Amino acid sequence: MKITIQLRGVYGTIKVYPVCNRAKAFASIAGASTLTRNVLQHIDALGYGFENQAISTVETVSLEQLERIVT
């Protein structure tokens, strides 16, 4: 199972925004509008994968790829 996220640059920092309802639910549980590295690690531990929704495409990304770019 995968959740859909969107990576956005905000003032020089890459943020992970939830797109699908499951991703939004995880953000809500975490009490945040974005998914932090720590939250992403917990989501991964639950067996979820990640799909990055760019403006015109959707690509599968791994936790390792996200950890390299999310602070």
C-alpha positions in Angstrom: 0.0 0.0 0.0 1.3 3.5 -0.8 0.5 7.0 0.2 0.7 9.9 -2.2 2.9 12.9 -1.1 4.2 16.0 -2.8 7.7 17.4 -2.3 7.8 21.2 -2.3 10.7 23.7 -1.7 9.8 26.2 1.0 12.5 28.9 1.7 15.2 26.5 0.7 13.9 23.5 2.7 12.2 20.5 1.1 8.8 19.8 2.8 6.7 16.7 2.3 3.0 17.5 1.9 0.3 14.9 2.2 -1.9 14.5 -0.9 -4.1 11.4 -0.4 -6.5 10.9 2.4 -4.3 8.3 4.2 -1.3 10.7 4.1 -3.5 13.5 5.4 -4.6 11.2 8.2 -1.0 10.5 9.2 -0.3 14.3 9.2 -3.3 14.9 11.3 -2.3 12.2 13.8 1.1 13.8 14.0 -0.5 17.2 14.6 1.2 18.8 11.6 0.4 20.0 8.0 3.6 18.3 6.6 5.2 14.9 7.1 8.5 15.0 8.9 11.4 12.6 8.5 10.3 10.9 11.8 6.7 10.5 10.7 7.9 9.1 7.3 10.0 6.6 9.2 7.0 5.4 11.2 4.8 5.3 8.1 7.4 3.2 6.4 7.6 0.9 9.4 3.9 0.3 9.1 4.5 -1.1 5.6 3.4 1.9 3.5 5.3 3.0 0.4 5.5 6.5 -1.0 4.4 8.0 -4.3 5.6 11.6 -5.1 3.0 13.5 -7.1 4.7 16.1 -9.1 2.8 18.7 -11.1 2.2 16.4 -14.1 3.6 12.9 -13.0 3.5 10.5 -10.1 6.6 8.5 -9.2 7.4 5.9 -6.6 10.0 7.0 -4.1 11.6 5.1 -1.2 12.1 6.2 2.4 15.9 6.3 1.7 15.3 8.8 -1.1 13.1 10.9 1.0 15.6 10.9 3.9 18.3 12.3 1.7 16.3 15.4 0.8 14.0 16.0 3.8 15.6 17.7 6.8 
